[in-house]
């Protein structure tokens, strides 16, 4: 029964699994940076940590989404990578704006806000990936 449910919702389940793993990669990178070399109370260092975290997790996400979630067979890998990173730039800017407003301006806890923003980012990234990046002929 579990296998049947998994097969029915394989793409979404795999996206959630790899989304969680991507989030863990993002959070571990971010936390490692702000607990060691970067100060999250400094707005510039906060954004540097955010950007490094983003680069790391987007690279991980592209590889896992292409192979395990959307099973892309697209031969135009460079074009696909550009679309993937471009869509992720959109959510990076959203992440940066939210971190700036909620942490820098409203003085909320950066660790908690980072988790909350990541949940929102996962949802938006799935929609962008499904519609614009890894769309299959079945989706047209």
C-alpha positions in Angstrom: 0.0 0.0 0.0 2.8 2.5 0.8 4.6 1.6 -2.4 1.4 2.2 -4.4 0.9 5.6 -2.8 4.6 6.4 -3.3 4.4 5.5 -7.0 1.2 7.5 -7.5 2.8 10.6 -6.0 6.5 9.8 -6.7 7.4 13.2 -8.1 6.0 15.2 -5.2 7.3 12.7 -2.6 10.8 12.8 -4.2 10.6 16.6 -4.4 9.8 16.8 -0.7 12.5 14.4 0.2 15.1 16.2 -1.8 13.6 19.6 -0.8 14.2 18.7 2.8 17.8 17.5 2.0 18.4 20.7 0.1 17.1 22.7 3.0 19.4 20.8 5.3 22.3 21.6 3.0 21.3 25.3 3.0 20.8 25.5 6.8 24.0 23.6 7.6 26.0 25.9 5.3 24.3 29.0 6.7 24.7 27.9 10.4 28.3 26.8 9.9 29.1 30.2 8.4 27.3 32.3 11.1 28.6 30.2 14.0 32.2 30.4 12.7 33.3 33.2 10.5 30.4 35.5 9.7 28.3 37.7 12.1 24.6 37.6 11.4 24.2 40.9 13.2 26.2 42.5 10.5 23.8 43.0 7.5 26.5 42.5 4.9 27.8 39.3 6.6 24.2 38.1 7.0 23.7 38.3 3.2 27.1 36.8 2.5 26.1 33.8 4.6 22.8 33.7 2.8 24.4 33.8 -0.7 27.0 31.1 0.0 24.2 29.0 1.5 22.2 29.6 -1.7 24.9 28.6 -4.1 25.6 25.4 -2.2 22.0 24.3 -1.9 21.0 25.3 -5.5 23.8 23.2 -6.9 22.7 20.2 -4.8 19.1 20.9 -5.8 19.8 21.0 -9.5 21.6 17.7 -9.5 19.0 15.9 -7.4 16.0 17.5 -9.1 17.3 16.6 -12.6 18.1 13.0 -11.7 15.7 11.9 -9.0 12.7 14.2 -9.1 11.9 15.2 -12.6 14.0 12.5 -14.4 15.1 15.0 -17.0 16.5 13.7 -20.2 16.9 17.1 -21.7 20.1 17.1 -23.9 20.4 20.9 -23.5 21.8 20.7 -20.1 23.4 24.2 -20.2 20.1 25.8 -21.1 18.4 23.8 -18.4 21.0 24.8 -15.8 20.6 28.5 -16.8 16.8 28.2 -16.4 17.2 26.5 -13.0 19.6 29.0 -11.6 17.6 31.9 -13.0 14.4 30.7 -11.3 16.4 30.1 -8.1 17.7 33.7 -8.3 14.1 34.8 -8.0 13.6 32.9 -4.8 17.1 34.0 -3.6 16.0 37.6 -3.8 12.8 36.8 -2.0 14.9 35.1 0.7 17.2 38.1 1.0 14.3 40.5 1.2 12.6 38.5 3.9 15.8 38.0 5.9 16.5 41.7 5.6 13.1 42.8 6.7 12.5 40.2 9.4 16.0 40.0 10.8 17.7 43.3 10.1 14.8 45.6 10.5 12.4 43.7 12.9 15.2 42.0 14.9 13.6 38.6 14.7 15.8 35.5 15.3 17.7 34.8 12.2 17.8 31.0 12.7 14.1 30.7 13.1 13.3 33.1 10.2 15.8 31.1 8.0 13.7 28.0 8.6 10.4 29.7 7.9 11.7 31.3 4.7 13.0 27.9 3.5 9.6 26.4 3.7 8.2 29.1 1.5 11.1 28.8 -0.9 10.6 25.0 -1.3 7.0 25.5 -2.4 7.8 28.3 -4.9 10.8 26.4 -6.3 8.7 23.3 -6.9 6.1 25.3 -8.9 8.9 27.0 -10.9 10.7 23.7 -11.6 7.5 21.9 -12.6 6.2 24.6 -14.9 9.3 26.3 -16.4 12.4 24.1 -16.0 11.7 20.3 -16.1 8.4 20.4 -17.9 7.7 17.2 -19.8 5.8 16.9 -23.0 2.9 15.5 -20.9 2.6 18.8 -19.2 1.9 20.8 -22.4 
